[in-house]
Amino acid sequence: MAGNFYQYARRGSLLPATTVTATATAFAVSIAFIANDANDGKDYGRHRYYGVGGGGSFSSSVIVGGSTRPHPPPPPRWYRVASSHRPHATTLCEAPRPYQPSDPAEPVVVPVAGADADGGVKGRMGGGMWGEEEMDGSFHGLFPRRQLWRPALEYPLWDYNWDGRQPPPPIPRADGGEDSGQMAEVQQRERFIRREGITRHIILIRHGQYDETSKDDSRRLLTPLGRKQAELTGQRLGRLIRGVNEQFGPCRVRVIRVSDLARAKETADIIYESMDLKNNYDGGIVSRAEPDPLLNEGRPCHHIPGGIARSSVVERTDEQHPRIEEAFRKYFYRAELPNMSSKGGDYDDGVDTPEGGLRAHPQHEFEVIVCHANVIRYFFCRALQLPPEAWLRLCTFNCSLTYFTIRPTGTVSCRMLGDIGHLPHELCTFSMHSGFNW
């Protein structure tokens, strides 16, 4: 089994000579560690920094006495682990999955091998548990080490189960050998997903330029220049939705989402009005979602390079990071996997194509999210599995487009970052900065 090796030996570990092999394969087993931090009372807890990000994908083997034996896949859904900053306490840990507001409040607890008599677990499990010596202290004197993002897999490996929707891996044979029949079935399933699955397209739009002189959000409205930026952005999206010809056909935009701040809502209003969708393809089904406070502007995490974080910045990061991370998990995920038992290639979206009109591709779905610069830059890093602390190295101008595709196989790519090709030079701004000489 190929992969990078990590030595997890430390004092008190149950497996002092255990080596875990982490691999970013399409058949990865996934575990996400959700820690409930009793010290600060936040349910989001330290897993947002020290956990496995969008879901921890790994397959593991243990080297014992010179031989390699694969671990059986862990039981799905829930696990009991010890909190690293409360060694004798235990908490429930959940396998990663899509955002579901209606999740059951009473999960089923599955015991884990190696648990103490009181339910605690010694040592580390799957790379998601971090010792107190790593939890304490600061990261190079910049900010608390507990606030450093830890990826599910070592950079630059790709975590295929980042959204919790990766199909489960085949059950390994008891002797550790490969089952050719199983491998053929997995390969067939992957080909089917690539061929028949739906690609999700997410277009993030930063709001237009606004009046920053007031602290009252209701008065932080777009400037005349910002309203013109939003109008031209709506016209560009309208052309995108309608299409041009058979080669550049219409795009199936399902919904326009927006944060709950005034400047973003005003931008979304102008964009929607300027798309001119009357009597055009899909004009009747581009819905407008209710404003979502999860998308509000904030401090997503610390940034590097940067100075020593003040205590107020540390507190603000603790407060705002969980919300923005939740927004990412809510909106970034692959589409539902196609059913292999159904006949492929026969799609009916329930939308009548106008006579002589163009038809959108049924395997591509778009949604637009109007929000804020910090949120967009954080989403960029998280979606591409880059260190989130790099977010401030990016720049997104007002009413710029940042565009992602999420393939049904779970791969993510960025087609545009801060694109302002629809704006003339005199309308190019970054907040109150005009042009490029700043």
C-alpha positions as CSV (number, residue, x, y, z in Angstrom):
1,M,0.0,0.0,0.0
2,A,1.6,3.2,-1.2
3,G,1.8,6.4,0.9
4,N,3.7,8.5,3.2
5,F,4.6,7.1,6.7
6,Y,4.1,8.9,10.0
7,Q,5.6,7.6,13.2
8,Y,3.2,8.0,16.1
9,A,5.4,6.7,18.9
10,R,5.2,8.7,22.1
11,R,5.2,8.0,25.8
12,G,2.1,6.2,27.0
13,S,0.9,5.2,23.6
14,L,-0.7,1.8,23.2
15,L,1.2,1.3,20.0
16,P,4.7,2.8,20.5
17,A,6.0,1.1,17.4
18,T,3.0,1.6,15.2
19,T,3.4,3.3,11.8
20,V,0.4,4.6,10.0
21,T,0.4,4.8,6.3
22,A,-1.7,7.7,5.0
23,T,-2.8,7.6,1.4
24,A,-5.1,10.0,-0.6
25,T,-6.8,7.3,-2.6
26,A,-10.3,7.1,-4.0
27,F,-11.0,4.3,-1.6
28,A,-9.9,6.2,1.5
29,V,-11.5,5.5,4.9
30,S,-12.7,8.6,6.6
31,I,-12.9,9.9,10.1
32,A,-13.5,13.4,11.3
33,F,-12.9,14.3,14.9
34,I,-15.4,16.7,16.4
35,A,-14.2,17.9,19.8
36,N,-16.5,19.7,22.2
37,D,-14.5,22.2,24.1
38,A,-15.8,22.5,27.6
39,N,-13.4,25.2,28.5
40,D,-14.9,27.9,26.2
41,G,-18.3,26.4,25.8
42,K,-18.2,26.3,22.0
43,D,-19.6,23.2,20.3
44,Y,-17.4,23.8,17.3
45,G,-14.3,23.1,19.4
46,R,-10.7,22.7,18.5
47,H,-11.3,20.2,15.7
48,R,-11.8,23.1,13.4
49,Y,-8.1,23.8,13.8
50,Y,-6.7,20.6,15.0
51,G,-9.2,18.2,13.4
52,V,-9.2,16.9,9.9
53,G,-10.6,19.8,8.0
54,G,-13.3,18.9,5.6
55,G,-13.1,15.2,6.6
56,G,-10.2,13.0,7.3
57,S,-9.4,10.5,4.6
58,F,-6.8,7.8,5.2
59,S,-6.2,4.2,4.8
60,S,-3.9,2.6,7.3
61,S,-1.7,-0.4,7.9
62,V,0.3,-1.4,10.9
63,I,3.9,-2.6,10.7
64,V,4.4,-5.3,13.4
65,G,7.5,-7.5,13.5
66,G,8.5,-6.6,9.9
67,S,5.1,-7.5,8.3
68,T,2.4,-5.2,7.1
69,R,-1.2,-5.9,8.0
70,P,-4.1,-3.7,6.9
71,H,-6.5,-2.3,9.4
72,P,-10.1,-3.3,8.9
73,P,-12.3,-0.2,8.1
74,P,-13.5,1.5,11.3
75,P,-17.3,1.3,12.1
76,P,-19.2,4.1,10.3
77,R,-20.6,7.3,11.8
78,W,-19.7,7.6,15.5
79,Y,-16.6,7.0,17.6
80,R,-15.6,7.7,21.2
81,V,-12.3,9.4,21.7
82,A,-10.5,11.2,24.5
83,S,-10.1,15.0,24.5
84,S,-6.4,15.9,24.4
85,H,-6.8,18.8,26.8
86,R,-9.0,16.8,29.1
87,P,-7.3,13.4,29.1
88,H,-9.9,11.6,31.2
89,A,-12.9,13.0,29.3
90,T,-14.5,11.5,26.3
91,T,-16.5,13.0,23.4
92,L,-18.4,11.7,20.4
93,C,-16.6,11.8,17.1
94,E,-18.5,11.7,13.8
95,A,-17.5,10.5,10.4
96,P,-17.6,13.4,7.9
97,R,-20.8,13.9,5.9
98,P,-22.6,16.7,4.1
99,Y,-24.1,19.6,6.0
100,Q,-27.4,18.5,7.5
101,P,-29.1,20.9,9.9
102,S,-31.6,18.2,10.9
103,D,-29.0,15.7,12.1
104,P,-30.2,13.5,15.1
105,A,-29.3,14.9,18.5
106,E,-28.7,11.5,20.0
107,P,-26.1,9.6,18.0
108,V,-25.2,5.9,18.7
109,V,-21.9,5.4,20.4
110,V,-19.6,2.7,19.0
111,P,-16.8,1.5,21.3
112,V,-13.3,1.8,19.9
113,A,-10.6,-0.8,20.4
114,G,-8.0,0.3,22.9
115,A,-10.5,2.2,25.1
116,D,-9.8,2.4,28.8
117,A,-12.3,1.0,31.3
118,D,-13.8,4.5,31.8
119,G,-14.2,5.0,28.1
120,G,-11.1,7.1,27.5
121,V,-8.6,6.4,24.7
122,K,-4.9,6.5,25.1
123,G,-2.5,7.6,22.3
124,R,-3.6,9.0,18.9
125,M,-6.1,7.7,16.5
126,G,-5.8,8.3,12.7
127,G,-3.8,11.5,13.0
128,G,-6.8,13.4,14.5
129,M,-5.7,13.4,18.1
130,W,-3.0,15.9,19.1
131,G,-1.1,15.7,22.4
132,E,-1.1,18.3,25.1
133,E,2.5,19.2,24.3
134,E,1.3,20.2,20.8
135,M,-1.9,21.8,21.9
136,D,-0.1,24.2,24.3
137,G,2.1,27.1,23.5
138,S,2.2,29.3,20.4
139,F,3.0,28.7,16.8
140,H,6.4,30.4,16.2
141,G,5.3,33.1,18.7
142,L,2.5,34.3,16.3
143,F,-0.7,32.9,17.7
144,P,-1.9,30.0,19.9
145,R,-0.8,26.6,18.4
146,R,-4.3,25.3,19.0
147,Q,-5.5,27.7,16.3
148,L,-3.3,26.3,13.6
149,W,-5.1,24.5,10.9
150,R,-4.1,20.8,10.6
151,P,-5.0,19.1,7.3
152,A,-6.4,15.6,7.1
153,L,-3.4,14.5,5.0
154,E,0.1,15.9,4.8
155,Y,0.3,18.7,2.2
156,P,0.2,18.3,-0.8
157,L,-1.7,15.0,-0.7
158,W,-5.4,15.3,-1.7
159,D,-8.1,14.2,0.7
160,Y,-10.7,12.6,-1.5
161,N,-13.3,12.4,1.3
162,W,-13.1,16.1,2.2
163,D,-16.9,16.4,2.0
164,G,-17.8,13.0,3.5
165,R,-19.3,11.8,0.2
166,Q,-16.6,9.5,-1.0
167,P,-18.1,6.0,-1.7
168,P,-17.0,3.5,1.0
169,P,-13.9,1.4,0.3
170,P,-14.1,-2.3,-0.3
171,I,-13.7,-4.5,2.8
172,P,-10.1,-5.8,2.8
173,R,-9.4,-9.5,2.8
174,A,-8.4,-11.1,6.0
175,D,-5.0,-12.1,4.6
176,G,-4.3,-8.6,3.4
177,G,-4.2,-9.6,-0.3
178,E,-6.0,-7.8,-3.1
179,D,-9.3,-9.0,-4.5
180,S,-9.2,-8.6,-8.2
181,G,-13.0,-8.8,-8.4
182,Q,-13.4,-6.1,-5.8
183,M,-10.9,-3.8,-7.6
184,A,-12.7,-4.3,-10.9
185,E,-16.0,-3.4,-9.3
186,V,-14.5,-0.2,-7.8
187,Q,-12.9,0.8,-11.1
188,Q,-16.3,0.3,-12.8
189,R,-18.0,2.4,-10.2
190,E,-15.5,5.2,-10.6
191,R,-15.9,5.2,-14.4
192,F,-19.7,5.3,-14.0
193,I,-19.5,8.3,-11.6
194,R,-17.2,10.2,-13.9
195,R,-19.5,9.6,-16.9
196,E,-22.9,10.0,-15.3
197,G,-22.3,12.2,-12.3
198,I,-23.2,15.9,-12.0
199,T,-20.6,18.6,-11.8
200,R,-21.4,21.5,-9.4
201,H,-20.3,25.0,-10.3
202,I,-20.0,27.6,-7.6
203,I,-19.5,31.2,-8.4
204,L,-18.6,33.5,-5.5
205,I,-19.1,37.2,-6.1
206,R,-17.8,39.9,-3.8
207,H,-20.2,42.7,-3.1
208,G,-19.8,46.1,-4.8
209,Q,-17.9,49.1,-3.3
210,Y,-19.8,50.5,-0.3
211,D,-19.7,53.4,2.2
212,E,-17.3,52.4,5.0
213,T,-17.7,55.5,7.0
214,S,-20.5,54.2,9.3
215,K,-20.3,51.3,11.8
216,D,-24.1,50.8,11.4
217,D,-24.6,48.0,8.9
218,S,-27.9,49.4,7.7
219,R,-26.0,52.5,6.5
220,R,-23.1,50.7,4.9
221,L,-24.7,50.7,1.4
222,L,-23.2,50.7,-2.0
223,T,-21.7,53.8,-3.5
224,P,-23.0,54.9,-7.0
225,L,-19.8,53.2,-8.4
226,G,-20.6,50.1,-6.4
227,R,-24.1,49.9,-7.9
228,K,-22.7,50.2,-11.4
229,Q,-20.3,47.4,-10.6
230,A,-23.3,45.2,-9.5
231,E,-25.3,46.1,-12.6
232,L,-22.5,45.0,-15.0
233,T,-22.0,41.8,-13.0
234,G,-25.7,41.0,-13.3
235,Q,-25.4,41.5,-17.1
236,R,-22.5,39.2,-17.3
237,L,-24.3,36.5,-15.3
238,G,-27.4,36.9,-17.5
239,R,-25.3,36.2,-20.6
240,L,-23.9,33.2,-18.8
241,I,-27.3,31.8,-18.0
242,R,-28.8,32.4,-21.5
243,G,-25.9,31.1,-23.5
244,V,-24.7,32.3,-26.9
245,N,-24.8,29.3,-29.2
246,E,-24.5,25.5,-29.2
247,Q,-20.8,25.7,-28.3
248,F,-21.3,28.2,-25.5
249,G,-24.7,27.0,-24.3
250,P,-26.7,28.2,-21.4
251,C,-25.7,27.5,-17.8
252,R,-28.2,26.0,-15.4
253,V,-28.1,28.5,-12.4
254,R,-30.3,27.1,-9.7
255,V,-30.0,29.6,-7.0
256,I,-28.5,32.9,-5.9
257,R,-27.4,33.0,-2.3
258,V,-26.3,36.0,-0.2
259,S,-24.9,36.9,3.2
260,D,-27.0,38.8,5.7
261,L,-25.1,42.1,5.5
262,A,-26.6,45.2,3.8
263,R,-23.9,45.7,1.1
264,A,-24.1,42.1,0.0
265,K,-27.9,42.0,-0.1
266,E,-28.0,45.2,-2.1
267,T,-25.5,43.8,-4.6
268,A,-27.5,40.6,-5.0
269,D,-30.7,42.6,-5.6
270,I,-29.1,44.6,-8.4
271,I,-27.4,41.5,-9.9
272,Y,-30.7,39.7,-10.1
273,E,-32.6,42.6,-11.6
274,S,-29.8,43.1,-14.2
275,M,-29.7,39.5,-15.4
276,D,-32.7,40.2,-17.7
277,L,-34.0,36.6,-17.5
278,K,-37.6,37.3,-18.8
279,N,-38.6,34.9,-21.6
280,N,-35.1,33.3,-21.5
281,Y,-34.0,29.8,-20.7
282,D,-34.2,28.9,-17.0
283,G,-35.6,32.4,-16.1
284,G,-38.3,30.8,-14.1
285,I,-36.2,28.6,-11.9
286,V,-33.3,30.8,-10.8
287,S,-34.4,31.1,-7.2
288,R,-33.3,33.5,-4.5
289,A,-32.3,32.0,-1.1
290,E,-32.9,33.7,2.2
291,P,-29.9,35.7,3.4
292,D,-27.5,33.5,5.4
293,P,-25.6,35.0,8.3
294,L,-23.1,32.2,8.1
295,L,-21.7,34.0,5.0
296,N,-21.2,37.3,6.8
297,E,-17.8,38.9,6.7
298,G,-15.4,38.0,9.5
299,R,-11.9,36.8,10.4
300,P,-11.7,33.2,9.1
301,C,-8.4,32.3,10.7
302,H,-4.9,33.7,11.3
303,H,-2.9,34.8,8.3
304,I,0.8,34.2,7.5
305,P,2.8,36.4,6.9
306,G,1.5,38.4,9.8
307,G,2.6,39.8,13.1
308,I,2.0,38.6,16.6
309,A,-1.7,38.2,17.2
310,R,-3.2,40.4,19.9
311,S,-5.5,38.8,22.4
312,S,-8.5,40.5,20.8
313,V,-7.6,38.9,17.5
314,V,-7.3,35.5,19.1
315,E,-10.7,35.9,20.7
316,R,-12.2,37.1,17.4
317,T,-10.7,34.1,15.6
318,D,-12.2,31.8,18.1
319,E,-15.6,33.5,17.7
320,Q,-15.7,33.8,13.9
321,H,-13.8,30.9,12.5
322,P,-16.4,28.2,13.4
323,R,-19.1,30.1,11.6
324,I,-17.2,30.6,8.4
325,E,-16.0,27.0,8.4
326,E,-19.6,25.9,8.8
327,A,-20.5,28.0,5.8
328,F,-17.8,26.3,3.7
329,R,-19.1,22.8,4.7
330,K,-22.7,23.9,4.0
331,Y,-22.1,25.0,0.5
332,F,-19.1,23.1,-0.8
333,Y,-19.7,19.4,-1.5
334,R,-20.0,17.1,-4.5
335,A,-23.4,16.3,-6.0
336,E,-25.3,13.2,-5.0
337,L,-23.7,10.1,-6.6
338,P,-25.6,8.7,-9.5
339,N,-27.4,5.4,-9.0
340,M,-25.6,2.6,-10.9
341,S,-28.9,0.6,-11.2
342,S,-30.5,3.4,-13.2
343,K,-30.1,3.8,-16.9
344,G,-27.5,6.5,-17.7
345,G,-27.8,9.3,-20.2
346,D,-31.6,9.7,-19.9
347,Y,-32.0,13.1,-18.1
348,D,-35.2,15.0,-17.5
349,D,-34.9,18.2,-15.5
350,G,-38.6,19.1,-15.9
351,V,-37.7,22.3,-17.8
352,D,-39.2,22.9,-21.3
353,T,-36.7,24.2,-23.8
354,P,-38.2,27.2,-25.7
355,E,-38.8,26.5,-29.4
356,G,-35.5,27.3,-31.3
357,G,-33.8,27.9,-27.9
358,L,-30.7,26.5,-26.4
359,R,-30.7,23.7,-23.8
360,A,-28.4,23.7,-20.7
361,H,-26.3,20.6,-20.1
362,P,-28.2,18.4,-17.6
363,Q,-25.0,17.2,-15.9
364,H,-23.9,20.7,-14.8
365,E,-25.5,22.8,-12.1
366,F,-24.5,26.3,-11.0
367,E,-25.2,28.4,-8.0
368,V,-24.1,32.0,-7.2
369,I,-23.1,33.2,-3.8
370,V,-22.7,36.9,-3.1
371,C,-20.6,37.5,0.0
372,H,-17.3,39.0,1.2
373,A,-13.6,39.1,0.5
374,N,-12.3,37.3,3.6
375,V,-14.9,34.6,3.2
376,I,-14.1,34.1,-0.5
377,R,-10.4,33.9,0.1
378,Y,-10.8,31.4,2.9
379,F,-13.2,29.3,0.8
380,F,-10.5,29.3,-2.0
381,C,-7.9,27.9,0.3
382,R,-10.2,25.3,1.9
383,A,-11.7,24.2,-1.4
384,L,-8.2,23.6,-3.0
385,Q,-6.9,22.1,0.3
386,L,-4.3,24.7,0.7
387,P,-3.2,26.2,4.1
388,P,-6.0,28.5,5.1
389,E,-3.5,30.8,6.8
390,A,-2.6,31.9,3.2
391,W,-5.9,33.6,2.7
392,L,-4.6,37.2,3.0
393,R,-2.1,36.7,0.2
394,L,-5.0,36.7,-2.2
395,C,-6.9,39.8,-3.5
396,T,-10.5,39.9,-4.7
397,F,-11.8,43.2,-6.1
398,N,-15.3,44.4,-5.7
399,C,-17.9,42.5,-7.8
400,S,-15.2,40.1,-8.9
401,L,-16.0,36.4,-9.7
402,T,-14.2,33.5,-8.1
403,Y,-15.4,30.3,-9.8
404,F,-15.0,26.6,-8.7
405,T,-16.0,23.3,-10.2
406,I,-16.6,20.3,-8.0
407,R,-16.5,17.1,-10.0
408,P,-18.6,14.0,-9.0
409,T,-15.4,12.3,-8.1
410,G,-14.6,14.9,-5.5
411,T,-11.9,16.8,-7.2
412,V,-12.1,20.6,-7.1
413,S,-10.6,23.2,-9.4
414,C,-10.7,27.0,-9.6
415,R,-11.5,28.4,-13.0
416,M,-11.5,32.1,-12.0
417,L,-10.0,34.0,-9.1
418,G,-11.1,37.5,-8.6
419,D,-12.1,37.9,-12.3
420,I,-13.1,41.5,-13.1
421,G,-13.1,41.2,-16.9
422,H,-16.6,42.6,-17.1
423,L,-15.6,45.9,-15.4
424,P,-13.9,48.8,-17.2
425,H,-10.8,50.1,-15.6
426,E,-12.6,53.1,-14.1
427,L,-14.8,50.7,-12.1
428,C,-12.0,48.5,-10.7
429,T,-11.8,49.0,-6.9
430,F,-10.7,47.1,-3.8
431,S,-12.9,48.6,-1.1
432,M,-12.0,52.3,-1.2
433,H,-8.9,51.8,-3.3
434,S,-9.3,52.6,-7.0
435,G,-7.2,51.4,-9.8
436,F,-4.0,49.5,-9.1
437,N,-1.5,52.0,-7.7
438,W,-2.1,51.3,-4.0
